[in-house]
Amino acid sequence: MYNKVRKAVIPAAGLGTRVLPASKAMPKEMLPIVDKPAIQYIVEEAVASGITDILIITNRGKSDIENHFDRIPELEERLLAAGKQEAYDTVVNITKMANICFVRQKETKGLGHAVNCARSFVGNEPFAVLFGDDVIMGDKPVTAQLCEAYEKYGLGVLGTKEMSPEVVMRGSSLKLEALDGESNVFKCTDLVEKVSKKEDLLSNYTILGRCICPPEIFDILDNTPPGVGGEIQLTDALAQLAKTVGLTAVDFEGKRYDMGNKLGILQATVDVALTHPEVSEGFKAYIKEIAAKL
């Protein structure tokens, strides 16, 4: 049994250009899925997976994220004065979910550079990385599924799903081998970022929004040159780990929503609204009314 994963890093410094103009004045991570911002779902997943300490990587213009996880005495006092105890408990509990810290990525040099900003926070421990663009929902938190693989094998872990070649070409492609006795956990021996031709794909499995990194990743990132897009790619550092000490990959259970994509935001909103206790019945009736006209 290897060390438990207790720390998580959430990179949330991207500019959100794919969802402009909504992200012009509001961080894309704060776009709501019914009544909660996307990043709250990500934090809740981390906490439900046993994470106790979370570092959110932001940049200039993203103070709304920090404010969301802070106390607001004026609002709290007004809610109590109005007898809205449930609403008061809701906003206060957001601030108590975990020990949440923030650091700014002062230059937008890529995901690898953002993760490297977490070195002093992480120290010499394994840590989860939950991409700020990806909300994943399911019966069992995806981060918990990855943590179990780390605790069993002691290697970095990639959250993965099999996708269409077109989707994989826009992200990462993994070279996987079966592990004895495992149906959804694989050995990863290589990975590449944003290949231009289908024949260069290692497989149709790609990283989707979650991974567990050993602390050795920081020394690798220090020596990782800029890659695709002229940025320091986390994928390049993970590829070095895969080729040397090895990685595992978990074909996780759960549905992923790309919150940096307009369609992904709509899909998440619809799916959550269909099961939300306050709006589900009215929303289902509305969907049936709209569907009848299509």
VEXPA-448961 format. One line per 10 residues: number of its first residue (from 1); their letters; for each residue x, y, z of N, C-alpha, C. Coordinates in steps of 0.2 Angstrom, whole numbers, plus 2048, in hexadecimal, padded with zeros to 3 digits. Layout:
REM VEXPA-448961
NUM> a> X Y Z X Y Z X Y Z | ... .
This chain:
REM VEXPA-448961
1> mynkvrkavi> 804 7FA 800 800 800 800 804 806 800 | 803 80B 7FB 807 811 7FB 804 817 7FE | 807 81C 7FE 804 822 802 7FE 824 7FF | 7F9 826 803 7F3 829 801 7F4 830 7FE | 7F0 832 7F9 7F0 838 7F6 7EB 83D 7FA | 7EE 842 7FD 7EB 847 801 7EA 84E 7FE | 7EE 84F 7F9 7EF 856 7F6 7EC 856 7EF | 7EA 85B 7ED 7E7 85C 7E6 7E9 863 7E3 | 7EA 863 7DD 7EC 86A 7D9 7E7 86A 7D4 | 7E4 870 7D3 7DF 872 7CE 7E1 877 7CA .
11> paaglgtrvl> 7E4 876 7C4 7E6 87C 7C0 7E0 87F 7BD | 7DF 886 7BE 7D9 889 7BC 7DC 890 7BA | 7E1 890 7B6 7E4 897 7B4 7E3 898 7AC | 7DF 894 7A9 7DE 894 7A2 7DA 89A 7A0 | 7DA 89D 79A 7D6 8A3 798 7CF 8A2 796 | 7CD 89C 795 7C7 89A 793 7C4 89D 78C | 7C9 89D 787 7C7 8A0 781 7C2 89C 77D | 7C1 896 77E 7BC 892 77B 7B5 894 77D | 7B4 897 783 7AD 899 785 7AC 8A0 786 | 7B0 8A4 782 7AF 8AB 781 7A8 8AD 77E .
21> paskampkem> 7A5 8B2 780 7A7 8B7 784 7A5 8B6 78C | 7A2 8B0 78D 7A0 8AF 794 7A6 8B0 799 | 7AC 8AE 796 7B2 8AD 79B 7B6 8B4 79B | 7B3 8B9 797 7B7 8BF 797 7B8 8C3 79E | 7B2 8C3 7A2 7B3 8C6 7A8 7B2 8C1 7AE | 7B0 8BA 7AC 7AF 8B5 7B1 7B4 8AF 7B0 | 7B7 8AD 7B5 7BB 8A7 7B3 7B7 8A1 7B1 | 7B9 89D 7AC 7B5 898 7A9 7B3 893 7AF | 7B8 892 7B4 7B7 88D 7B9 7B1 88F 7BE | 7AF 896 7BD 7A9 898 7C1 7A3 898 7BD .
31> lpivdkpaiq> 7A3 896 7B7 79C 895 7B3 798 890 7B7 | 792 891 7B8 78D 88D 7BC 78B 887 7B8 | 78A 881 7BC 787 87B 7BA 781 87B 7BF | 77B 87E 7BC 775 87F 7C0 776 884 7C6 | 778 882 7CC 779 887 7D1 780 887 7D4 | 785 883 7D1 78C 883 7D4 791 884 7CF | 796 888 7D0 79B 889 7CB 79F 882 7C9 | 7A1 882 7C3 7A5 87C 7C1 7AA 87A 7C6 | 7AE 87E 7C8 7B4 87D 7CD 7B2 87A 7D3 | 7AC 87B 7D6 7A9 878 7DC 7A8 871 7DB .
41> yiveeavasg> 7A6 86F 7D5 7A5 868 7D4 7AB 864 7D4 | 7B1 867 7D2 7B7 864 7D2 7BA 864 7D9 | 7B9 869 7DD 7BC 869 7E4 7B8 864 7E8 | 7B1 863 7E7 7AD 85E 7EA 7B0 857 7E8 | 7B1 856 7E2 7B4 84F 7E0 7BA 84E 7E4 | 7BF 853 7E4 7C5 852 7E8 7C4 850 7EF | 7C0 854 7F2 7BE 853 7F9 7BB 84C 7FB | 7B6 84A 7F6 7B3 843 7F7 7B8 83D 7F5 | 7BE 83F 7F3 7C3 83A 7F1 7C8 83A 7F7 | 7C7 83D 7FC 7CC 83D 802 7D1 842 802 .
51> itdiliitnr> 7D1 847 7FD 7D5 84D 7FD 7D4 852 802 | 7D9 854 806 7D8 859 80B 7DB 85F 80A | 7E0 860 805 7E3 866 804 7E3 867 7FC | 7E1 86D 7FA 7E0 86F 7F3 7E3 875 7F2 | 7E7 875 7EC 7EA 87B 7E9 7E7 87D 7E3 | 7E4 883 7E2 7E1 885 7DC 7E6 88A 7D8 | 7E8 888 7D2 7ED 88D 7CF 7E8 891 7CA | 7E9 898 7CC 7E5 89D 7C8 7EA 8A2 7C5 | 7E7 8A7 7C2 7EB 8AC 7BF 7E8 8B3 7C0 | 7EA 8B8 7BD 7E7 8BF 7BE 7E0 8BE 7BB .
61> gksdienhfd> 7DB 8C1 7BF 7D4 8C2 7BC 7D0 8BC 7BF | 7D3 8B8 7C3 7CF 8B2 7C6 7CE 8B2 7CD | 7CD 8B8 7D0 7CC 8B9 7D7 7C5 8B6 7D9 | 7C0 8B6 7D4 7BA 8B3 7D6 7BA 8AC 7D8 | 7BF 8A8 7D6 7BF 8A1 7D8 7C1 8A1 7E0 | 7C6 8A5 7E2 7C8 8A6 7E9 7C3 8A8 7ED | 7BF 8AD 7EB 7B9 8B0 7EE 7B4 8AB 7F0 | 7B3 8A6 7EB 7AE 8A1 7EC 7AF 89D 7F1 | 7B5 89B 7F3 7B7 897 7F8 7B9 89A 7FF | 7B7 8A1 7FF 7B8 8A5 805 7B2 8A7 808 .
71> ripeleerll> 7B2 8A9 80F 7AC 8AB 812 7AA 8B2 810 | 7A4 8B3 810 7A1 8BA 80E 79C 8BC 814 | 79F 8BF 819 79B 8C0 81F 794 8C4 81E | 795 8C9 819 78F 8CD 818 789 8C9 815 | 78B 8C4 811 786 8C0 80E 783 8BB 813 | 788 8B8 817 786 8B4 81C 781 8B7 822 | 783 8BD 824 77E 8C0 828 777 8C2 826 | 777 8C4 81F 771 8C5 81C 76C 8BF 81C | 770 8B9 81A 76C 8B3 81A 769 8B1 820 | 76D 8B1 826 76B 8B0 82C 765 8B4 82F .
81> aagkqeaydt> 766 8BB 82D 761 8BF 82F 75A 8BE 82C | 75B 8BB 826 754 8BA 822 752 8B3 824 | 755 8AF 828 753 8A8 82A 755 8A3 825 | 759 8A4 820 75B 8A0 81B 761 89B 81D | 760 897 822 765 893 825 768 88E 820 | 764 88B 81C 766 886 817 76B 88A 812 | 769 890 810 76E 893 80B 774 895 80E | 773 897 815 779 899 819 77E 893 819 | 77B 88D 81B 77F 887 81C 783 886 815 | 77F 887 810 782 885 809 788 889 808 .
91> vvnitkmani> 788 890 809 78D 894 807 793 893 80C | 792 892 812 797 891 817 79B 88A 816 | 797 885 814 79A 87F 814 79F 87F 80E | 79E 883 809 7A3 883 803 7AA 885 805 | 7AA 889 80B 7B0 88B 80D 7B4 886 812 | 7B0 881 813 7B3 87C 818 7B5 875 815 | 7B4 875 80F 7B5 86E 80C 7BC 86B 80C | 7C1 870 80C 7C8 86D 80C 7CC 873 80E | 7D2 872 80F 7D7 877 80F 7D9 87A 808 | 7D6 87F 806 7D7 881 7FF 7DC 887 7FF .
101> cfvrqketkg> 7E1 887 7FB 7E6 88C 7FA 7E6 88E 7F3 | 7E9 894 7F1 7E9 897 7EB 7F0 899 7E9 | 7F2 898 7E3 7F8 89B 7E0 7F7 89E 7D9 | 7FB 8A3 7D7 7FA 8A5 7D0 7FF 8A3 7CC | 7FD 8A1 7C6 802 89F 7C1 803 8A6 7BD | 809 8A9 7BE 80A 8B0 7BC 80B 8B0 7B5 | 80D 8AB 7B1 80E 8AA 7AA 80A 8A4 7A7 | 807 8A5 7A2 803 89F 79F 808 89B 79B | 80B 897 79E 810 893 79A 80E 88B 79A | 808 88A 79B 805 883 79A 804 880 7A0 .
111> lghavncars> 800 87A 79F 7FE 876 7A5 804 873 7A9 | 809 871 7A6 80F 86F 7AA 812 874 7AE | 812 87A 7AB 815 880 7AF 810 881 7B5 | 809 881 7B4 805 882 7B9 805 87D 7BF | 806 877 7BD 807 872 7C2 80D 873 7C6 | 812 875 7C3 819 876 7C6 819 87C 7CB | 814 880 7CB 813 885 7D0 810 882 7D6 | 80F 87C 7D7 80C 879 7DD 812 875 7E1 | 818 876 7DF 81D 872 7E2 81D 873 7E9 | 81D 879 7EC 81E 87A 7F3 818 878 7F7 .
121> fvgnepfavl> 812 878 7F4 80C 876 7F7 80C 86E 7F7 | 80E 86B 7F2 80E 863 7F2 814 860 7F7 | 81A 863 7F6 81F 860 7FA 821 859 7F7 | 822 854 7FB 825 84E 7F9 81F 849 7F9 | 819 84B 7F6 813 846 7F7 810 845 7F0 | 80D 840 7EF 809 83F 7E9 803 844 7E9 | 800 846 7E3 7FB 84B 7E3 7F7 84A 7DD | 7F0 84B 7DE 7EC 84B 7D8 7EC 851 7D5 | 7EB 851 7CE 7EA 857 7CA 7E3 856 7C7 | 7DE 85B 7C8 7D8 85B 7C5 7D7 861 7C1 .
131> fgddvimgdk> 7D7 860 7BA 7D7 866 7B6 7D1 86A 7B7 | 7D2 871 7B7 7CC 875 7B8 7C7 875 7B3 | 7C8 873 7AD 7C3 873 7A7 7BF 86D 7A8 | 7C0 868 7AC 7BD 861 7AB 7B9 860 7B2 | 7B2 860 7B1 7AE 85D 7B6 7AC 856 7B4 | 7AD 851 7B9 7AB 84A 7B8 7A7 848 7BD | 7A1 845 7BB 79C 843 7C0 79A 83C 7BF | 799 839 7C5 798 832 7C5 796 82F 7CC | 795 829 7CD 793 826 7D4 799 826 7D8 | 79F 825 7D5 7A6 825 7D9 7AA 82A 7D7 .
141> pvtaqlceay> 7AD 82F 7DB 7B1 834 7D9 7B7 831 7D5 | 7B8 834 7CF 7BE 832 7CB 7C5 833 7CE | 7C6 838 7D2 7CC 839 7D5 7CD 833 7DA | 7C8 831 7DD 7C8 82B 7E2 7CA 825 7DE | 7C8 824 7D8 7CA 81E 7D4 7D1 81E 7D3 | 7D4 824 7D1 7DB 825 7D0 7DF 824 7D6 | 7DD 826 7DB 7E0 826 7E2 7E1 81E 7E4 | 7DC 81A 7E2 7DC 813 7E4 7E2 810 7E0 | 7E3 812 7D9 7E8 80F 7D5 7EF 811 7D8 | 7EF 817 7DA 7F6 819 7DC 7F8 816 7E3 .
151> ekyglgvlgt> 7F3 815 7E7 7F4 811 7ED 7F6 80A 7EC | 7F4 807 7E7 7F5 800 7E5 7FC 7FF 7E2 | 7FD 804 7DD 803 803 7D9 809 808 7DA | 808 80D 7DD 80D 812 7DF 810 816 7D9 | 80C 816 7D4 80E 81A 7CE 809 81F 7CC | 80B 824 7C8 807 829 7C6 801 826 7C2 | 7FB 82A 7C3 7F5 827 7C0 7F2 82C 7BB | 7F0 829 7B5 7EC 82E 7B0 7E5 82C 7B0 | 7E0 830 7B0 7D9 82F 7AF 7D8 82F 7A8 | 7D5 82A 7A5 7D5 829 79E 7CE 826 79C .
161> kemspevvmr> 7CC 828 796 7C7 824 792 7C8 823 78B | 7C5 81F 788 7C6 81E 781 7C1 822 77D | 7C4 826 778 7C0 82B 775 7C1 82B 76D | 7BE 82F 769 7BF 82F 762 7C6 831 760 | 7C9 82F 75B 7CF 831 759 7CF 839 758 | 7CA 83C 756 7CA 843 756 7CB 847 75C | 7C8 844 761 7C8 847 768 7CF 846 76B | 7D2 840 76A 7D9 83E 76C 7DE 842 769 | 7DD 844 763 7E2 848 75F 7E3 84F 762 | 7DD 851 765 7DD 858 768 7E0 858 76F .
171> gsslkleald> 7E1 852 772 7E4 851 779 7EA 84D 779 | 7EA 847 77D 7EF 843 77E 7EE 83C 77C | 7F2 838 779 7F1 831 777 7F6 82D 77C | 7F3 827 77E 7F7 823 783 7F9 81C 780 | 7FF 81A 782 801 813 780 7FF 80F 786 | 7FB 80A 786 7F9 806 78C 7FA 7FF 78B | 7FB 7FC 791 7FC 7F4 791 7F7 7F2 797 | 7F5 7EC 796 7F0 7E9 79B 7F4 7E7 7A1 | 7F1 7E8 7A7 7F4 7E6 7AD 7F0 7DF 7AF | 7F4 7DA 7B2 7F1 7D4 7B4 7EC 7D5 7B9 .
181> gesnvfkctd> 7E6 7D3 7B8 7E1 7D3 7BE 7DD 7D9 7BE | 7DE 7DE 7B9 7DB 7E4 7B9 7D6 7E5 7B2 | 7D0 7E8 7B3 7CC 7E8 7AD 7CC 7F0 7AB | 7CE 7F4 7AF 7CD 7FB 7AD 7D4 7FF 7AF | 7D9 7FC 7B1 7DF 7FF 7B3 7E5 7FC 7AF | 7E9 801 7AC 7EE 7FF 7A7 7F4 802 7A9 | 7FA 7FF 7A6 800 802 7A6 801 806 7A0 | 803 80C 7A1 805 811 79C 80C 812 79B | 80E 811 795 816 811 794 818 817 78F | 813 81B 78D 814 820 789 80E 825 788 .
191> lvekvskked> 80F 82B 786 809 82F 784 80C 835 780 | 808 837 77C 809 83D 777 804 842 777 | 805 848 776 801 84E 776 7FF 850 76F | 7F9 851 76E 7F6 854 768 7FA 852 761 | 7F9 84C 760 7FC 849 759 7F8 84C 753 | 7FB 84C 74E 7F8 84F 748 7F5 84A 743 | 7F7 844 744 7F5 83F 73F 7F2 839 743 | 7EC 836 741 7E9 830 744 7EE 82A 745 | 7F2 829 740 7F7 824 740 7FC 824 746 | 7FD 82B 748 802 82C 74E 7FF 82B 755 .
201> llsnytilgr> 7F9 829 755 7F6 828 75C 7F8 822 75F | 7FA 822 765 7FC 81C 769 7F6 818 76A | 7F0 81B 76B 7EA 817 76D 7E5 81C 76C | 7DE 81A 76D 7D9 81F 76E 7D7 821 775 | 7DC 81F 77A 7DB 821 781 7DE 828 782 | 7DB 82C 785 7DE 833 786 7DD 835 78E | 7E1 839 790 7E0 83C 797 7DA 840 797 | 7D6 83F 79C 7D0 844 79D 7CF 847 7A4 | 7D3 84C 7A5 7D2 850 7AA 7D4 84E 7B1 | 7D7 848 7B2 7DA 846 7B9 7E0 842 7B8 .
211> cicppeifdi> 7E4 843 7BD 7EA 83F 7BE 7ED 840 7C5 | 7F1 83B 7C7 7F5 83B 7CD 7FC 83B 7CB | 800 840 7CE 807 841 7CC 80B 83F 7D3 | 811 83C 7D2 815 83B 7D7 819 842 7D8 | 81C 843 7DE 820 849 7DE 826 84A 7D9 | 828 844 7D7 82E 845 7D2 82C 849 7CC | 826 84A 7CB 824 84D 7C5 827 855 7C4 | 828 857 7CA 82A 85E 7CA 831 85F 7C8 | 836 85A 7C9 83D 85B 7C6 83C 85A 7BF | 838 855 7BD 837 854 7B5 834 85B 7B2 .
221> ldntppgvgg> 830 85E 7B5 82D 864 7B2 832 86A 7B2 | 837 86A 7B7 83C 86F 7B7 840 86E 7B1 | 841 868 7AE 845 867 7A8 841 865 7A2 | 83A 867 7A2 836 865 79C 836 86C 797 | 839 86B 791 838 871 78D 831 872 78A | 830 878 788 829 87A 785 828 875 77F | 822 873 77F 820 86E 77A 81A 871 775 | 815 86D 775 80F 86F 770 80D 876 772 | 80C 87A 76E 80A 881 76F 80F 886 772 | 815 883 773 81A 887 776 81A 887 77E .
231> eiqltdalaq> 815 883 780 814 883 788 817 87D 78B | 818 87D 791 81B 877 795 815 872 796 | 815 86D 793 810 868 793 811 863 799 | 80C 862 79D 80C 85D 7A2 80C 856 79F | 809 855 799 809 84F 796 810 84D 794 | 815 852 792 81C 850 791 81F 84D 797 | 81E 850 79D 821 84E 7A3 81E 847 7A5 | 818 846 7A4 815 83F 7A5 817 83A 7A1 | 819 83C 79A 81C 837 796 822 835 798 | 826 839 79B 82D 837 79D 82C 832 7A3 .
241> laktvgltav> 827 834 7A7 826 82F 7AD 824 828 7AA | 81F 828 7A5 81D 822 7A2 823 81E 79F | 827 821 79C 82D 81D 799 832 81B 79E | 832 81E 7A4 838 81C 7A9 835 818 7AE | 831 81B 7B3 82F 817 7B9 828 814 7B7 | 824 817 7B2 81E 814 7B1 818 818 7B4 | 812 817 7B0 80C 81A 7B3 807 815 7B2 | 801 816 7B6 7FB 812 7B5 7F6 817 7B2 | 7F1 814 7AF 7EB 817 7AC 7E5 814 7AE | 7E0 818 7B1 7D9 815 7B3 7D4 817 7AE .
251> dfegkrydmg> 7D1 813 7AB 7CB 814 7A7 7C5 815 7AC | 7C4 81B 7AD 7C0 81D 7B3 7B8 81C 7B2 | 7B4 81C 7B7 7AD 81C 7B6 7AB 823 7B8 | 7A7 826 7B3 7A5 82D 7B4 7A4 830 7AE | 7A0 836 7AE 79F 839 7A7 7A2 840 7A8 | 7A6 842 7A3 7AA 848 7A3 7A7 84D 79F | 7A7 853 7A2 7A5 859 79E 7AA 85E 79D | 7AB 860 797 7B1 865 795 7AE 86C 796 | 7B0 86F 79C 7AD 875 79E 7B0 87B 79A | 7B5 879 796 7B8 87F 792 7B5 87F 78B .
261> nklgilqatv> 7B0 87B 78A 7AC 87A 784 7A5 87C 785 | 7A2 880 780 79B 882 781 796 87C 781 | 797 877 77D 793 871 77D 793 86E 784 | 799 86D 786 79B 869 78D 797 86D 792 | 797 873 792 794 877 798 78C 876 797 | 789 876 791 782 874 791 780 86D 793 | 785 869 791 783 862 793 783 861 79A | 788 864 79E 789 863 7A5 782 866 7A8 | 780 86C 7A6 77B 86F 7A9 774 86B 7A8 | 773 868 7A2 76D 864 7A1 76D 85E 7A5 .
271> dvalthpevs> 773 85B 7A6 773 854 7A9 772 856 7B1 | 775 85B 7B3 774 85D 7BB 76D 85F 7BC | 76A 863 7B7 764 866 7B8 75E 860 7B9 | 760 85B 7B5 75B 855 7B4 75A 851 7BB | 75F 852 7BF 75F 84E 7C6 75F 853 7CC | 75F 85A 7CA 760 85E 7D0 759 85F 7D4 | 759 85E 7DA 753 85D 7DE 74E 863 7DE | 751 869 7DC 74D 86F 7DC 74A 870 7D5 | 74D 86E 7D0 74B 870 7C9 749 86A 7C5 | 74B 864 7C7 74A 85F 7C2 743 85E 7BF .
281> egfkayikei> 73E 85E 7C3 738 85D 7C0 736 862 7BB | 737 868 7BD 735 86D 7B8 739 86D 7B2 | 740 86C 7B3 744 86B 7AD 743 865 7A8 | 741 860 7AB 73F 85A 7A7 739 85C 7A3 | 734 85F 7A6 72E 861 7A2 730 866 79C | 735 86A 79E 737 86F 799 73A 86C 793 | 73F 867 795 743 863 790 73E 85F 78B | 739 85C 78E 734 858 78A 730 85D 785 | 72E 863 788 72B 868 784 72F 86A 77E | 736 86B 77F 73A 86D 77A 73C 868 775 .
291> aakl> 73C 861 778 73E 85C 773 738 85A 76E | 732 85C 771 72C 85A 76C 72C 85F 766 | 730 864 766 730 869 761 736 868 75C | 73B 864 75E 741 863 75A 73F 85E 754 .
